[in-house]
């Protein structure tokens, strides 16, 4: 069994030499900047000498969340919410009682006014 190089930022073993794959399962605290077209929140984390976009499902603009990196692509990451540290002022309980199970409406967890604002950005 060989040794794998550890990245200095995360102390996570690298895989196939990809700095982003080395972030899999690492945890980070981020603030959601805005929403993406697909409905995920957009945050950024520092990686070596640059920042990398992380898409975070079920987040709201201005949420401060602890995330765990769940998927690494070539130039971006996906993260899952582990904890909502400071909820967005726009966050609310979805008005639809099955919104969390259905998945058909990805923005019901924040206000209509902010949904419109995010679509105009």
C-alpha positions in Angstrom: 0.0 0.0 0.0 1.5 3.3 -1.1 1.3 6.7 0.6 -0.8 9.5 -0.8 0.2 13.2 -0.6 -1.8 15.3 1.9 -3.0 18.8 1.0 -2.0 21.4 3.5 -5.4 23.1 3.7 -7.6 20.2 4.5 -5.3 17.3 5.5 -7.3 15.1 3.2 -5.6 12.6 0.9 -5.4 13.6 -2.8 -6.9 11.3 -5.4 -5.5 11.1 -8.9 -3.7 14.4 -8.3 -6.9 16.6 -8.4 -6.9 19.3 -5.8 -10.7 19.5 -5.9 -11.2 15.7 -5.4 -9.0 16.0 -2.3 -11.7 18.2 -0.8 -14.4 15.4 -0.8 -16.0 15.0 2.6 -14.2 18.1 4.1 -16.3 20.6 6.0 -16.3 24.4 5.5 -18.3 27.3 6.8 -19.6 29.5 3.9 -22.0 32.3 3.3 -24.4 31.8 0.4 -23.9 34.7 -2.1 -26.7 34.1 -4.5 -28.8 31.4 -6.1 -27.9 29.5 -9.3 -30.3 28.9 -12.2 -30.7 25.3 -11.1 -31.9 26.3 -7.6 -28.8 25.7 -5.5 -27.1 28.4 -3.5 -23.7 29.6 -4.6 -20.7 29.9 -2.2 -17.0 30.0 -2.6 -14.1 28.4 -0.7 -10.4 29.1 -1.0 -8.4 26.3 -2.6 -4.6 26.9 -2.9 -4.2 30.2 -4.7 -7.8 30.7 -5.9 -11.5 30.4 -4.9 -13.8 27.6 -6.1 -17.5 27.7 -6.5 -19.6 25.4 -4.3 -23.2 24.7 -5.1 -25.3 24.1 -2.0 -28.9 22.7 -2.4 -31.6 23.8 0.0 -29.7 27.0 1.0 -31.0 30.5 0.9 -29.3 33.8 0.0 -27.2 35.1 3.0 -27.4 31.8 4.9 -24.2 31.1 6.9 -23.9 27.3 6.8 -21.5 24.6 7.6 -21.2 22.3 4.6 -19.7 19.0 3.7 -18.3 18.6 0.2 -20.2 15.8 -1.5 -19.1 15.9 -5.1 -16.1 17.3 -7.0 -16.2 18.3 -10.6 -13.3 19.6 -12.6 -13.9 23.3 -11.8 -16.6 23.4 -9.1 -17.9 21.5 -6.1 -21.2 20.4 -4.5 -21.8 20.6 -0.8 -24.5 19.4 1.6 -25.7 21.5 4.5 -24.5 20.0 7.8 -25.7 22.9 10.0 -27.3 26.3 9.5 -25.2 28.6 11.6 -27.0 31.8 10.9 -30.2 31.5 8.8 -30.9 34.0 6.0 -33.3 36.8 6.8 -35.2 35.5 3.8 -35.5 31.9 5.0 -38.9 30.6 5.9 -40.8 27.3 6.3 -42.0 26.3 2.8 -45.8 27.1 2.4 -46.3 23.7 0.7 -46.5 20.9 3.2 -44.7 18.4 0.9 -42.1 20.8 -0.4 -39.2 19.0 1.4 -40.2 15.6 0.1 -41.4 16.5 -3.4 -38.5 18.5 -4.6 -40.5 20.1 -7.4 -40.1 23.7 -6.0 -36.5 24.3 -5.1 -37.0 27.9 -3.8 -40.0 27.6 -1.5 -37.8 27.9 1.6 -37.2 31.6 1.1 -39.6 34.5 0.5 -41.3 35.3 -2.8 -39.8 38.8 -2.8 -36.3 37.4 -2.6 -37.1 34.7 -5.2 -37.9 37.6 -7.7 -34.8 39.5 -6.6 -32.6 36.4 -7.3 -34.2 35.9 -10.7 -33.4 39.5 -11.6 -29.7 39.3 -10.6 
